[in-house]
C-alpha cells in the first residue's frame, strides 16, 4: 500500500512513517519543515518539501490513505497568534480534504488531541465527554474533527481521529526535538544534560496526591501502532474518534523523580505559579481504541518511556557537538 504522511518530518509523524515502512508499505512524507526536521524523515520514505495546501500537486489515486499530522501545536502560541492556527490547522486541512476528494483518496487518519476536551468534568475521559477547548489550538483541532465528520457523511470518506494525551519516548532515530520545547519529559531531560538549570513545577497545590498535575503518558511507538490499526478500522462514510492513553496518570513530581532514577542526575525543581487552564488531572479512557481498533499499548512503564527519551536526547546532543 502507498500512504501520504503529512507532517512526517515531525515527532509523531516520523515515527508513524517508520512503522509504515517496517510494515512493508510505500510512504511519501509531505512537510514544509516549519517545525519538522528533514533528518527526522525515515530512510526509505520519499520526501516532498511542501505545504499541505498544495497537496493536490502530489496526491493521486495511487495512494490508499492519508495520515495527517501537519499542524501547529503550541498551546501558548495559539493564544497569542490564533490566526496562525486557524489558517494552518483548519484552512490547510480543508485544502487537504479537497485534494483527497479530487484524487479519489477516501481514507484518512487524523492526529487530534485531548485539548479538544478542555477542562474535563470527570476522569478518565471518554469520547462522549463534552468538548470545551480552552485555547485556540484545541479549538482548531475540534473544528477539523467536525469538518471530517461532514466530509465522511457527504462524500464517503472513511476517517479515524485519534485524540492523544501526553506522547513521550523515542523510537529508533525518531524522538522529540521541538523548538522551543514545551513537553515535560524532554524539558526535565534538558536539566539532566545541564542545558537547563532547573525544572519549573507550575503549581504544587492541586487536589492530587503530591499537589502537582497528573497526566497520562503514552509511548510514541504505541501511538504509532494505533495509527496502523486505524487504517484498517476506517470505513467509508464513517468518522470514528478514539482517545489514546494508558488510562493511568503520573504526576509532575513522579515524572521528575523517574528522570532522576533513569539518568542518575540531580534535577533541581523550582515551584512556579499555576498556569491558566491547566486541569489537575488529565487521564484517558482508551476503552474505545481497544474495542474498535484492537489496540493494546505494551510500553506503559514510565521508566521505560523516559529511558528511550533519554537515549535519544543524548544521541542528539552528541550530534550537535560534532
C-alpha positions as CSV (number, residue, x, y, z in Angstrom):
1,X,0.0,0.0,0.0
2,X,1.0,3.6,-0.6
3,X,0.5,6.3,2.0
4,X,0.9,10.0,2.3
5,X,2.1,11.2,5.7
6,X,1.6,15.0,6.1
7,X,3.9,16.4,8.8
8,X,6.0,13.3,8.6
9,X,9.2,15.2,9.5
10,X,7.8,15.9,12.9
11,X,7.9,13.8,16.1
12,X,4.8,11.6,15.9
13,X,4.5,11.7,12.1
14,X,8.1,10.4,11.6
15,X,7.6,7.5,14.0
16,X,4.3,6.5,12.2
17,X,6.1,6.8,8.8
18,X,8.8,4.5,10.1
19,X,6.2,2.0,11.3
20,X,4.5,2.0,7.9
21,X,7.8,1.3,6.2
22,X,8.6,-1.5,8.6
23,X,5.2,-3.0,7.7
24,X,6.2,-3.1,4.1
25,X,4.3,-0.1,2.8
26,X,5.4,2.7,0.4
27,X,5.5,6.1,2.2
28,X,5.6,9.7,1.0
29,X,6.3,12.4,3.6
30,X,4.9,15.9,2.9
31,X,6.3,18.5,5.3
32,X,7.2,22.2,4.9
33,X,9.8,21.9,7.7
34,X,8.4,24.9,9.6
35,X,8.5,22.7,12.7
36,X,9.8,19.4,11.5
37,X,13.3,18.3,10.7
38,X,14.5,16.8,7.4
39,X,16.8,14.4,9.2
40,X,13.7,13.1,11.0
41,X,12.2,11.7,7.8
42,X,12.9,7.9,8.0
43,X,15.2,6.3,5.4
44,X,13.2,4.7,2.7
45,X,10.4,7.3,2.6
46,X,10.1,9.7,-0.3
47,X,10.2,13.3,0.9
48,X,8.4,16.2,-0.6
49,X,9.1,19.6,1.0
50,X,5.9,21.5,0.6
51,X,2.7,22.7,2.2
52,X,-0.5,20.8,2.8
53,X,-2.4,23.5,0.9
54,X,-0.5,22.2,-2.2
55,X,-1.2,18.5,-1.6
56,X,-3.1,18.3,-4.9
57,X,0.2,18.6,-6.7
58,X,1.3,15.2,-5.4
59,X,-1.7,13.3,-4.3
60,X,-3.3,10.9,-6.8
61,X,-5.4,7.8,-6.9
62,X,-2.4,5.5,-6.3
63,X,-2.5,6.5,-2.6
64,X,-4.5,4.2,-0.3
65,X,-4.8,6.8,2.5
66,X,-3.5,10.0,4.1
67,X,-2.2,10.2,7.7
68,X,-2.4,13.8,8.7
69,X,-0.1,15.3,11.3
70,X,0.7,18.7,9.8
71,X,-0.4,21.2,12.4
72,X,0.9,23.9,14.7
73,X,0.6,22.6,18.2
74,X,2.0,25.1,20.8
75,X,-0.8,25.9,23.1
76,X,0.7,29.2,24.4
77,X,1.5,30.4,20.9
78,X,-2.1,29.6,19.8
79,X,-3.4,32.0,22.5
80,X,-1.3,35.0,21.2
81,X,-1.4,34.1,17.5
82,X,-4.8,32.4,17.0
83,X,-5.0,33.5,13.3
84,X,-1.9,31.4,12.6
85,X,-3.6,28.3,14.0
86,X,-6.9,28.8,12.3
87,X,-5.2,29.5,9.0
88,X,-2.9,26.4,9.0
89,X,-4.7,23.8,11.1
90,X,-8.2,24.4,9.7
91,X,-7.6,26.1,6.4
92,X,-4.8,23.8,5.5
93,X,-6.8,20.7,6.3
94,X,-9.7,22.0,4.3
95,X,-7.4,22.2,1.3
96,X,-6.1,18.7,2.0
97,X,-9.6,17.3,2.1
98,X,-10.4,18.9,-1.2
99,X,-7.2,17.4,-2.7
100,X,-8.2,13.9,-1.4
101,X,-11.7,14.3,-2.8
102,X,-10.3,15.3,-6.2
103,X,-7.8,12.4,-6.2
104,X,-10.3,9.8,-5.0
105,X,-8.4,9.0,-1.8
106,X,-11.1,8.1,0.6
107,X,-9.4,7.1,3.8
108,X,-7.9,9.4,6.5
109,X,-6.3,9.1,9.9
110,X,-6.2,12.4,11.7
111,X,-3.9,13.4,14.6
112,X,-6.3,15.0,17.0
113,X,-5.8,15.9,20.7
114,X,-7.1,15.7,24.2
115,X,-7.1,19.5,24.1
116,X,-10.5,19.2,22.4
117,X,-12.0,18.4,25.8
118,X,-10.7,21.3,27.8
119,X,-11.4,21.1,31.5
120,X,-12.8,17.6,32.0
121,X,-15.9,17.1,34.1
122,X,-14.8,13.6,35.0
123,X,-11.8,11.3,34.5
124,X,-10.9,9.0,32.9
125,X,-12.1,11.0,29.9
126,X,-14.3,9.1,27.4
127,X,-15.0,10.2,23.8
128,X,-18.6,11.3,24.7
129,X,-17.3,13.8,27.2
130,X,-18.2,17.5,26.4
131,X,-15.7,19.1,24.0
132,X,-14.9,22.6,25.5
133,X,-11.4,23.5,24.4
134,X,-9.8,26.3,26.5
135,X,-7.4,27.5,23.8
136,X,-7.3,28.1,20.0
137,X,-5.1,25.1,19.4
138,X,-7.7,22.7,20.9
139,X,-10.5,24.7,19.1
140,X,-8.8,24.3,15.7
141,X,-8.4,20.5,16.2
142,X,-12.1,20.2,17.2
143,X,-13.1,22.2,14.2
144,X,-11.2,19.8,12.0
145,X,-12.9,16.8,13.7
146,X,-16.3,18.4,12.8
147,X,-15.1,19.1,9.3
148,X,-14.1,15.4,8.9
149,X,-17.5,14.3,10.2
150,X,-19.2,16.3,7.5
151,X,-16.8,15.0,4.8
152,X,-17.5,11.4,5.8
153,X,-21.3,11.9,5.7
154,X,-21.4,13.9,2.4
155,X,-18.6,12.3,0.4
156,X,-18.0,8.8,1.8
157,X,-14.7,9.5,3.5
158,X,-13.6,6.8,5.9
159,X,-11.8,8.5,8.8
160,X,-10.4,7.9,12.3
161,X,-9.4,10.8,14.6
162,X,-7.0,9.8,17.3
163,X,-7.1,12.1,20.3
164,X,-3.7,11.9,22.0
165,X,-2.9,12.6,25.6
166,X,0.8,13.1,26.5
167,X,3.1,11.4,24.0
168,X,6.6,10.7,25.0
169,X,9.6,8.4,24.4
170,X,11.5,7.7,21.2
171,X,11.6,5.0,18.5
172,X,14.8,4.3,16.6
173,X,16.1,7.5,15.1
174,X,12.9,9.4,15.8
175,X,12.2,11.4,19.0
176,X,11.2,14.7,20.4
177,X,13.2,17.8,19.3
178,X,10.7,20.6,19.4
179,X,12.0,24.2,19.2
180,X,11.0,25.6,21.5
181,X,10.5,22.6,23.7
182,X,7.3,22.6,25.8
183,X,6.8,18.9,26.8
184,X,7.7,17.9,30.4
185,X,9.9,14.8,29.9
186,X,12.3,16.4,27.3
187,X,12.4,19.6,29.5
188,X,13.4,17.6,32.6
189,X,16.0,15.7,30.5
190,X,17.5,19.0,29.5
191,X,18.1,19.7,33.2
192,X,19.8,16.3,33.4
193,X,22.0,17.3,30.5
194,X,23.0,20.6,32.0
195,X,21.2,22.5,29.3
196,X,18.7,24.0,31.8
197,X,19.4,24.9,35.4
198,X,16.1,23.6,36.9
199,X,12.7,22.4,36.0
200,X,9.7,24.6,36.8
201,X,6.8,22.9,38.6
202,X,3.7,25.0,37.7
203,X,1.7,24.7,40.9
204,X,2.1,22.3,43.8
205,X,-1.3,22.9,45.4
206,X,-3.6,20.9,43.1
207,X,-6.0,18.3,44.6
208,X,-3.7,15.4,43.7
209,X,-1.6,13.1,46.0
210,X,1.5,15.3,45.8
211,X,-0.1,18.6,44.8
212,X,1.2,18.6,41.2
213,X,-0.7,18.0,37.9
214,X,-1.4,14.4,36.8
215,X,-1.1,13.4,33.2
216,X,-1.5,10.3,31.1
217,X,1.7,9.4,29.2
218,X,1.8,7.1,26.2
219,X,4.8,5.8,24.4
220,X,5.1,7.2,20.8
221,X,5.6,3.6,19.4
222,X,2.3,2.5,21.0
223,X,0.8,5.6,19.4
224,X,2.1,4.6,16.0
225,X,0.7,1.1,16.4
226,X,-2.8,2.7,16.8
227,X,-2.4,4.6,13.5
228,X,-1.7,1.5,11.6
229,X,-4.7,-0.2,13.2
230,X,-6.8,2.8,12.4
231,X,-6.1,2.4,8.7
232,X,-7.9,-0.9,8.8
233,X,-10.7,0.3,11.0
234,X,-11.6,3.3,8.8
235,X,-14.9,2.6,7.0
236,X,-16.5,4.5,4.1
237,X,-18.9,7.2,5.3
238,X,-17.9,6.8,9.0
239,X,-15.8,9.0,11.3
240,X,-14.5,7.2,14.3
241,X,-13.0,9.1,17.2
242,X,-10.8,7.3,19.8
243,X,-8.8,8.5,22.7
244,X,-5.2,7.2,23.0
245,X,-3.7,6.9,26.5
246,X,-2.7,4.4,29.1
247,X,-5.5,5.1,31.4
248,X,-3.0,5.7,34.2
249,X,-1.7,9.1,35.4
250,X,1.7,10.2,36.6
251,X,2.2,13.5,38.5
252,X,4.8,16.1,37.5
253,X,6.9,15.1,40.6
254,X,6.6,11.4,39.7
255,X,8.0,12.2,36.2
256,X,10.8,14.3,37.7
257,X,11.7,11.5,40.2
258,X,11.7,8.9,37.4
259,X,14.1,11.0,35.3
260,X,16.4,11.2,38.4
261,X,16.4,7.4,38.7
262,X,16.9,6.8,35.0
263,X,19.6,9.3,34.4
264,X,21.4,9.3,37.7
265,X,21.4,13.1,37.7
266,X,20.0,15.5,40.3
267,X,17.1,17.5,39.0
268,X,16.6,20.8,40.8
269,X,12.9,22.0,41.0
270,X,11.5,25.5,41.1
271,X,7.9,25.9,42.1
272,X,6.2,28.4,39.9
273,X,2.6,29.8,39.8
274,X,-0.1,27.7,38.2
275,X,-0.7,28.2,34.5
276,X,-4.1,29.2,33.5
277,X,-6.2,26.4,32.1
278,X,-4.1,23.5,33.5
279,X,-6.5,20.9,34.8
280,X,-5.4,19.0,37.9
281,X,-5.9,15.6,36.2
282,X,-6.0,14.5,32.6
283,X,-6.3,10.8,32.1
284,X,-7.8,9.0,29.1
285,X,-10.1,6.1,28.9
286,X,-8.8,4.1,25.9
287,X,-11.6,1.5,26.0
288,X,-12.9,2.6,22.6
289,X,-9.5,2.2,21.0
290,X,-9.2,-1.2,22.5
291,X,-12.6,-2.3,21.3
292,X,-12.8,-0.6,17.9
293,X,-9.2,-0.7,16.8
294,X,-7.9,-3.8,18.7
295,X,-5.2,-1.6,20.2
296,X,-3.3,-2.7,23.3
297,X,-0.4,-0.5,24.4
298,X,2.6,-2.5,25.6
299,X,5.0,0.2,26.7
300,X,3.1,1.7,29.6
301,X,6.1,1.7,32.0
302,X,7.1,5.3,32.7
303,X,10.7,4.4,33.4
304,X,10.9,2.7,30.0
305,X,9.4,5.7,28.3
306,X,11.9,8.0,30.0
307,X,14.8,5.7,29.2
308,X,14.0,5.8,25.5
309,X,13.7,9.5,25.5
310,X,17.0,9.9,27.4
311,X,18.9,7.7,24.9
312,X,17.5,9.8,22.1
313,X,18.3,13.1,23.8
314,X,21.9,12.0,24.3
315,X,22.2,11.0,20.7
316,X,21.0,14.4,19.5
317,X,23.4,16.2,21.9
318,X,26.3,14.2,20.6
319,X,25.4,15.0,17.0
320,X,25.2,18.7,17.9
321,X,28.7,18.6,19.3
322,X,30.3,17.1,16.2
